[in-house]
């Protein structure tokens, strides 16, 4: 079965590449409502044609875009349903196509959003086409969110809702050098503000309470909250304050990026940040922000799902490696519910979020065959 699947998708390789180019040609940056609607229009048409009798739901998120949910199969029993996650938004602003135009060079298909992650949506479409043509019935939900790149503020609820109705989850995010991701760090974004008092910097500086100086004193302490052995990183990533060169600054703020392999570590760092105090009691600290995504922990259930996928890939003729990464995805929300997740099932490539983003064309049939075989082997 797997050998015939690979050959089937090898013959479909050019058609799949053309469909990838079609999706990439519709630039859909996060929070562009019109662009989001345009790509969902196209995908609605394609899924209706590919999935046969499917339920298709378009969910509008105000000032953000549209989420798309496609369901096949009638069973409501979570033990029988597979959830496939992806997203239609990209980090690239409209006009990036002029800087990274769609093109094929040395076996690579270039274009903004190819690798992360538009190239992988046609893989799902191809799997559905095959299942429909072969009259293979499976219980599958596909959720393509429109705000994954900006933190899934509106998509998270949908991800968790559909995950609760599923027994396992495949995430079509980019692979890491061809490897799937069995672990992802959780993420937190915090903003620490300092509110002081202004004064003339030359005449009466002592009347002021220097917000910049107080916040700057905390930077080393913030970085000291990291624990590399535990997989926890803490970094001040932006810092700003002050209004003029001759005024004691009354305000300063820094952004803090937190990554952690265990939820307890994220909670520890958040609690420690809340304890930060200025040495000048006239300055007040205000901590904003929160943990955005819980970690995708490499549990026994996740590893079991990986071993199944590894064996399936071997039957197709390639080795499927695994890795753990610092970046997060919507799969983190699913993992936090205790549902096994296999992330990074997307086509090999490189250059995510850059102007040299591409996918490897020769990897298309392998990934399509792998996903389809995993769905057939429910």
N, C-alpha and C positions, 0 to 999 in steps of 0.2 A: 504493500500500500504506500509506504513512505517513498520508495523509489519512483513509483508512478506519479506520486504527488509532485516530487521535485521535477520530473520531466514535464509534467503538465504546466507548472509555473515557469519553467525555463522557456517553454514555447510562448508563454504569455509575457515574457520579460519586457519586450519593447512596448507592448500595450500598457503595461503597468507604469513603465517609465514615462510614457506620454501622459498618463493620468496624473502622475506626480507633478509633472510640469504644469498641467492645467490648474491644479490646486495652488501651486506656488505662484502662478501668475496673478492670483487674486491676493493682493497684499492685505493682511488682516491683523494689524497691530492691536495689542490689548487696548480696550476702552474706545475702540472705533466702532460705534454702533452700526453704522451703515455698512462698513466692510464686513463685520461679523455676520450681518444679515445676508449679505451677498454670498458668502461662502457656505452658509447654512442652507440657502436656497439651492445651491448646486448639489450639496451633499444629500439633501432631502430627496431630490430627484434621483440621484445615483443609488441611494439605499433602497428606495422604492423599487427600482429596477433590479437590484442585485439580491435583495433579501426575500423576494416573494411576499407571502402574507406576513408583513411585519407591522408592528405598532410604532409609529414615529411621533415623538413629542418634541415640540419646540418651546423652550422656556425663556422668555425675555427677562433680562436683568437690566433694570433701569440704568441708563448712562454707561452701560458696560458692553452689552451685546446679547447674543442668544446662545443658550446651551442646547445641545441636540442629544436626545435619547432614542435609541432604536432597540426594540425588543422583538425577539423571535421566540416561538414556542409558547405554550399556554400554561405550563406548570408554574405554580406559585411557591412550590416547595424549595426553600433556599438550598437544600442539599443537592438540587439538580441544576442550578443556574450558575453560569460563568459570567463574570463581569469583566468587560474590556474597557480600559480607560485610555483616553487621549485628550488632546486639546487642539482647538483651531486657531488660537491667538499666537502671535509671535512677538519677540522683543523689537523687531525691526520697524521703524517708522515708514509710512507710505513714501515711496520714492526710492527705497533701497534697491529695487530692481535695476535701477540705472547704474548702481555701483557694483552689484553682484548679479548680473543678468543670468537668466536661465540658459544653460549651455552644457554640452557634454565635452569633456576633455579627459583623455587618458583613462577612460572607463569610469569617470566620475560625473555625476549630475549635480551641477551647482545651482544655487539660488537661495535667497533669504527664506529661512524657515524650512528648508528641505530636511536637514538632519534633526532639527528640533521644532516640530516633529511631523510636518505635513506628509513626508514621504511614506509614513507608516499608516496613514488613513486608507490609501488604496490597498494596502496589504489586508486590512480588515474587509474591505469591499470584495477583494478577490476570494477571500475565504468564504464569504457569504455566497458569492456566485457559485463556487464549487459545491458547497453544501446544497444549494438550491437545485443545481443541475443534476446532482446525484441523488436527490430526494432524501437527503440525510437530515433528520430533524434533531435539533439540539435546543436547549434552553439557554439563550444568550442575551445579555444586555450590553449594549455599547453606549457609553457616555462620553461625549466630546464636549468638554467645557470651553468657555470663552475667556476665562480669566485666570488660568493656571499660572501664567508667567508673572502675574502681579500678586500672587498669594492665595487665590481661590476664595476671595471674600464672599462671593455669591455662589460659587460652585461647590464649596465644601459640604453644605447641607445636602445637596443632591448626591454627591459622592457617598456620603455616609448612609443616606437613605437606600441607595441601590446596593451598596455593599452589604447592608443588613439582610438583603433578600438573596444573597449569593453565597456560594460555598468556596469560591476561589476567585482570584483576580489576576488578570494579565494586563500589564501596563506597557503600552506601545511607545514609551519614551525611548530616546536614542540608546543604543548599546554602548558599552565602554570598550572600544577596540574589539567589538564582536562579543563581549562578555555580557551576560545578564547581571542584574544588580539584586543581590539577595539581602542587602542591608543599605539603609540610607540614614544619615544623621537627621535628627530633628532640628528645627530652626527657630530662632527667636530674634525679633528686631525690637530694640528698645531705644528710647530717646530720653536722655538725661538733660534736663534744663536747670540752669542756675539763674536765679533772679536776685540781683543786687541793687545798688543805689548809684546813680550817676553823680559826677562831680567834675569840676574843671581840673584837668590833669596837671596844669602848671601852677594854679593859684592855691587850690585847697584839695589836693588829692585824698587827704585823710578823711574828708567828709564822704567820700564815695566808698562803696563796697564792691570790689572788683569781681564781677561774675566770671570773667575769663580766667583770672588767676586761680580762683577757687575750683573751677571745673578742671583746669589743667592739672592741678595737684592730684586729681582723682584718676587720671589716665593710667598711671602705673599700677594703681590698685585695681582698676578694672581689668587690665591685662593679666594681673596676678591671679584672677579667678579661673583662668584656664587650667585644665588638667589634661595634658597630652596623653598620659597613661590611660586615662578614662575615656579618651576620645573627645574631650571637650575643648573647643576653641572659643576665645572671647576676644573681639577686636573692635577698637574704636575706629570707625570707617570715615566719618565726617566730623568736622569741628568748626564751629563758627560763632562769632559774637562781636559785640562792639558796634558803635555807630560812626565815630569820627576819631581822628588821631589825637585830638586834644580833650577827649572825654573819657573818664573812667567808665568802663563798660558796665552797664546795668543788666545785661542779658548775655547768656551764652548757652549753646546747646551742642551736644554731640550725639551721633548715632552709634549704636553698639550692635554688632553682629555676633550672635551666639549660635554655636553648632554643638550638638551633643548626641551620643550614641544611646544613652539611656534617659528616660523621662525624668528620673530622679535628679540627674545632673542639670537638666534644664531648669527644674524647679529650684535647685540649690543656687544657681547663678542668679535667677530672678530675685530670690530672697535676699541675696547678698547685695545686689544692686540697689534694692529698696532701702538698705541700711546705710548707704553712702551719706555722709554728713560733711558740710563745709566747716572749715576752721573758724571763719568769721561768722558769728551767729546772726549778723544782719543779712547774710545771703541765705536764700531758701532754695533747696533742691526739689525738683518735681520729676518723678520718673513716669514715663508713658511707654506704651508699647506692650508687647506680650509675646508668649510663645506662639508662633504661627503654625508650625506643623510638628506633631509628635514624631519620634523616630520610627523608622521601619526596621525593627529588630530581627536579627537572623535567628529565628526560632526553629525548632525541630520541624514544625509544619511547613515553614518556608523552605527549608533544606530538602524536605521530602518532595515538595513540588518541583524544586530545582532538579533533583535526581531523576524525576520522571521526564522532565524536559531534556535533560542531558542525554538520557537513553534514547529519546525520540530523535534528537538531533543526530546521534551516532548512527541511527538506522537510515538517516538521510545521507550521511556521508561526511559530516563535519563535527568537530569538537566544540561543545558549548561550555565555555568557561564561566566563572562567576567572580564577582568582586563586591566590595562595599565602598560606598562613595560618600562624600560630604554634602553633596547637593540633595535637595528634597524634591518630592513630586506628590501628586494627589494620592499615590499609592501609600504614602505615610498615613493618611487618614484611615484607609482601609485596614492597614496592619494594626492600628491602635484598637480596632474593634475585635482583634483576634482572628481575623480571616487571613489565610495564607495568600501571599502576594508574590508574584514573579515580575520584577520590573526590568526595564531596559531590553525588551524583546524587539526593539526596532532595528532597522537596517544599519549596517556598519557605515561609518563616515567620520566626519570631524568638522571642527570649526563652528560649533554651536555658539550662537550670539555674536558671530564675527562676520566680516564681509568676504570670507573665504569658505562659507558653509557648503558642505556637499555630502552626498551619499555615494556608496560604491554600488554601481549598477549590477555587477555580478553577484552581489549578495541578495538581490531582490528575490529570486526564486527560492533560495534557502530559507529566508525569513517567512515567506508566504507559505511554503510547505510545512515549516515548523509550527506556525500558528494553526494552520488548518488541521494538521495531525493531532495537535493537542486538543483541539475542539472535538474532533471525531472520537478521540480516545477518552471522552468523559466517562 
